[in-house]
């Protein structure tokens, strides 16, 4: 449920308005608006509509839940895509809406990740477990990356990760913009 007083104050501050300026725009008193912001009184729908208009929002936008941005994610938030060659964990849900997209990829023994085609962006990876070979247009034979090592490259060429060992390899892989 929305805290009307808090929402009025939030929008007033976003518009860089004092209580006095909002009072002038709505033809309400500064004292009444102060009581609203502190939830000591409740406005009528008409009064709330007038306040919303003075704050530059519609009633639906006023009541649109300002979702708290999630900053901590648990294992339950992850989405897992198990394939024959690898298992991909989207560890940040809806990361495709962000500027970067981190995944955890587990590459099975003797297998490879998908090939990432050239794109405008950058890639970063950190090997958590095992060893992988970074194979790209400029490194056809691959470059070995061991546990605790990382790679960082522009997205101007295609590349993939290959696990030539008999043990599972795990890599945190971050792509910008999202491409997975």
Buried (B, 14 or more C-beta within 10 A) or exposed (E): EEEBBEBBBBBBEEBEBEBEBBBEBBEBEBEBBBBBBEEEEEBEEEBBBBBBBBBEBEEEEBBEEEEEEEEEEEEEEBEEEEEEEBBBBBBBEEBEEEEBBBBBBBBBEEBBBBEBEEBEBBBBBBBBBBBBBBBBEEEEEBEEBEBEEEBEBEBEBEBBBBBBBEEBBBBBBBBBBBBB
